[in-house]
Amino acid sequence: MARRVLITGASRGIGRATALDLALNGWEVWAVARSGPDLEGLRRECLAQNPNAILDIESLDLTAADGRARLRERLSGAGVTLDAVVLNAGVGLFKPAVEMTERDYDYLMDVNLRATFFLAQDLLPFLRNSPCPRLVGITSDVSRRTFAGGSLYCMSKYAQDALFHTLRKEWREHRVRVSVILPGLTDTNFGDSQAGAPHKAEWLKPEDLARTVRFVLEAPDHVVLDEVMLHPFCQDWQP
Ligand code: NJP
């Protein structure tokens, strides 16, 4: 039977590539993001490549409690058991800390922290009946380093790292294998940047992350990849 995975932030970038890769490799995918048209485009592309692929889409704002409640109800109503959850949605905002406003703070923390925290709380129970449940957090190499202009973003990624490591301990008794993937520079539209810009030519591609997520999800049952950090070779990573 096909395994079922829910992926957040699936309308573009890393989440989209991951949803497509998993759906084309035999997973049943629930793809979640705000942009309905982008999710429709993802489904069309997926079915064009394999008409038998299963890719459901759910358009909602993860920062809205009623949106998250709708997702919960839809999963409960359909009697869904999930085998994996990939919490990937995230936003970035980069400027000196002294220039950050409370609005900036709320915008970034609402997605990266509040939504990630409450989604984990909402979705982990749907993993309970899976024979080999897995939770994957797409965090960042800035869960382990800081850089000028990245105060709020680095804070949010350090905190996500703490959350996933805590969940690993709390959900061990339910056999949930919790992994974090910590990417370096990746060529997407992240933080309002331009995917495909010339200076990103040597960066990781979303497909590199997609392959990594599948490797983590398809590890033998007795294996958990606690952490996977990956960088483009051009990025000289230092903690
Ligand atoms: O970003 P991007 P990436 N409700 O902007 C969704 C981490 N990372 O793929 O709602 C629901 O292309 C948004 O969908 P939409 C990074 O921190 C990246 O690069 O339609 N969904 C879109 O699908 C993040 O955690 C780099 O706008 C919401 C997705 O999130 C993850 O990788 C380096 C939402 C963002 O797609 C994916 O980033 C690194 C909301 N309120 C870590 N807000 C990098 N790119 O260099 C956003 O170390 N989304």
Boltz pocket constraint, residues with backbone or C-beta under 6 A from the ligand:
constraints:
  - pocket:
      binder: B
      contacts: [[A, 8], [A, 9], [A, 10], [A, 11], [A, 12], [A, 13], [A, 14], [A, 15], [A, 32], [A, 33], [A, 34], [A, 35], [A, 36], [A, 38], [A, 60], [A, 61], [A, 62], [A, 63], [A, 87], [A, 88], [A, 89], [A, 90], [A, 91], [A, 111], [A, 138], [A, 139], [A, 140], [A, 141], [A, 142], [A, 182], [A, 183], [A, 184], [A, 185], [A, 186], [A, 187], [A, 188], [A, 189], [A, 190], [A, 191]]
      max_distance: 6.0
